[in-house]
Amino acid sequence: MRRSYYKSNKVVFYKNKKFFTILVGLFLIMLMALGAVNVGMNNDDEKVEYNGLEFIETSEGWRAYLDDDSAIYLFFNPEELIIEEEFSISFSSLSNSEKVYFSYNPEDEVQYAMYDLSRNFVFQKIVYSCYEDGDLCADMPLKTCEDATVNVGVVVFKVADENKVSLEDNCLSIEGKSLLNVVDKLILDYNG
């Protein structure tokens, strides 16, 4: 008898299109299921207790709720602030002012510090100004502590070597190398 030279073309199971489709489908289902489990288990927000306030790290920085359910926000972890000075300032006169000038030098990096202060304290109206004349201040008013009155407050943000915060005659002066650290510390001391 002769042998048949007919060769059968059997497809190996892992080269079968149906098998490959099922395998990819199972892989995607497993990936989604494990991703959901990971998201459900990853709810451990970083929390820090500081002066009786519980701070939670968020995408906006660190947030804590006060007894009256209002929130305070910090850019830095309160335990890692590098400022040792204590600042005891009352913001009642500034908060009651009809207008508050945020006075700064536009060449200094103070924008985050100004934002940090404005989102933690309620001011009726904020106007941005310069405390000294310069090219970048051509379209801005010039305001210093001498311009502060009972109805008009001035907050001066100044980059300096020494951290210092003072409030005199409705003028708040904030100075330091890292003004954002100084403002965060000021917010902590006011609320703590």
C-alpha positions in Angstrom: 0.0 0.0 0.0 1.1 3.4 -0.7 1.4 6.1 1.7 -0.7 9.1 1.3 1.2 12.3 0.7 -1.8 14.4 1.8 -0.7 16.5 4.8 -3.4 17.8 7.0 -3.2 21.5 7.9 -4.2 21.4 11.5 -4.0 24.8 13.2 -2.2 24.8 16.5 -4.7 25.9 19.3 -2.7 29.0 20.2 -2.8 30.2 16.6 -6.5 29.9 16.4 -8.3 33.3 16.1 -11.1 32.3 18.4 -8.6 31.3 21.2 -6.7 34.5 20.8 -9.9 36.6 21.1 -10.9 34.8 24.2 -7.5 35.2 25.7 -7.3 38.9 25.1 -10.9 39.3 26.5 -10.0 37.4 29.7 -6.8 39.5 30.1 -8.8 42.8 29.8 -11.4 41.6 32.3 -8.7 40.6 34.8 -7.0 43.9 34.3 -10.2 45.9 35.0 -11.1 43.7 38.0 -7.6 44.1 39.6 -7.6 47.8 38.9 -10.9 48.2 40.7 -9.6 46.3 43.7 -6.5 48.4 43.7 -8.5 51.7 43.6 -10.8 50.4 46.4 -7.9 49.5 48.6 -5.8 52.7 47.9 -8.0 55.1 50.0 -5.3 55.7 52.6 -4.9 59.5 52.3 -1.9 60.8 54.1 -3.0 62.4 57.3 -1.1 64.6 59.8 -2.1 65.8 63.2 -0.9 69.3 64.1 -2.0 71.4 67.0 -5.3 69.5 67.3 -6.1 69.8 63.6 -6.1 66.8 61.3 -4.6 67.7 57.9 -5.3 65.5 54.8 -3.1 65.7 51.7 -5.1 66.6 48.7 -4.3 67.7 45.1 -4.5 71.3 46.3 -2.1 70.8 49.2 -3.0 70.1 52.8 -6.6 70.7 54.1 -8.0 70.7 57.7 -11.4 71.5 59.0 -12.0 73.7 61.9 -14.7 73.3 64.6 -17.1 75.5 62.6 -16.6 73.3 59.5 -14.7 75.9 57.6 -11.5 74.6 55.9 -7.9 75.9 56.0 -5.5 75.1 53.2 -1.7 74.9 53.3 0.8 74.2 50.5 3.2 72.4 52.8 2.9 69.6 55.2 2.5 71.4 58.6 5.0 69.1 60.3 7.7 70.0 57.7 7.4 73.8 57.9 10.9 75.1 58.4 9.9 78.3 60.3 10.3 78.3 64.1 8.9 81.8 64.8 5.4 82.1 66.2 3.2 84.7 64.5 0.2 86.0 66.5 -1.8 88.3 64.2 -5.5 89.2 64.4 -7.0 89.6 61.0 -10.3 91.2 62.1 -9.3 94.7 61.1 -8.1 93.6 57.6 -11.2 91.4 57.1 -13.5 94.3 57.9 -11.7 96.7 55.5 -13.6 97.8 52.4 -10.5 97.2 50.3 -7.2 95.4 50.9 -4.2 96.1 48.7 -1.8 93.2 48.2 1.4 95.1 47.6 4.4 93.3 46.2 7.4 93.5 43.8 6.4 91.7 40.5 9.9 90.5 40.0 9.7 88.4 43.2 8.1 85.0 43.4 5.2 85.8 45.7 2.1 84.8 43.7 1.5 81.5 45.5 1.9 83.2 48.9 -0.7 85.8 47.9 -3.0 83.1 46.7 -2.5 81.1 49.9 -3.4 84.1 52.1 -6.4 85.0 50.0 -8.0 81.5 50.0 -7.7 81.2 53.8 -8.9 84.6 54.9 -12.0 86.5 53.6 -11.2 90.0 52.3 -14.1 92.1 50.9 -12.1 93.3 47.9 -8.4 92.6 46.9 -6.5 95.0 44.7 -3.0 94.1 43.6 -0.4 96.9 43.9 3.4 97.5 44.1 5.2 98.8 47.1 7.9 100.5 45.0 8.0 101.9 41.5 9.4 99.9 38.6 8.9 99.0 35.0 6.4 96.2 35.8 4.4 98.5 38.0 3.4 101.0 35.4 -0.3 100.0 35.4 -0.5 99.3 39.1 -1.1 101.6 42.0 1.7 102.1 44.5 0.7 101.2 48.1 2.8 101.0 51.2 1.9 100.8 54.9 1.7 104.6 55.0 -1.5 104.3 52.8 -3.3 102.0 55.2 -6.4 103.5 56.9 -9.3 102.2 59.0 -11.2 101.3 55.8 -8.3 100.4 53.6 -5.9 97.6 54.5 -2.5 96.9 53.0 -0.6 93.6 52.9 3.0 93.9 51.9 4.8 90.8 50.6 8.5 91.3 50.6 11.4 88.9 50.0 13.9 89.3 52.8 16.6 87.3 54.6 14.7 87.3 57.9 11.2 85.9 58.5 9.0 88.6 59.9 5.3 89.2 60.2 3.9 92.4 61.7 0.5 94.2 61.8 0.4 97.9 62.5 -2.3 100.4 61.7 -4.2 98.0 59.3 -1.0 97.1 57.4 0.2 93.5 57.5 3.8 93.1 56.5 5.0 89.6 55.5 8.7 89.1 54.9 11.0 86.1 54.4 13.0 84.1 52.0 10.2 81.6 51.3 7.0 83.7 51.6 4.9 80.6 51.0 6.3 79.0 54.1 5.8 82.2 56.1 2.2 82.5 55.0 1.5 78.8 55.8 3.0 79.3 59.3 0.9 82.4 59.8 -2.2 80.5 58.8 -1.3 77.7 61.2 -0.6 80.1 64.1 -3.8 82.0 63.5 -6.0 78.9 63.5 -4.0 76.8 66.0 
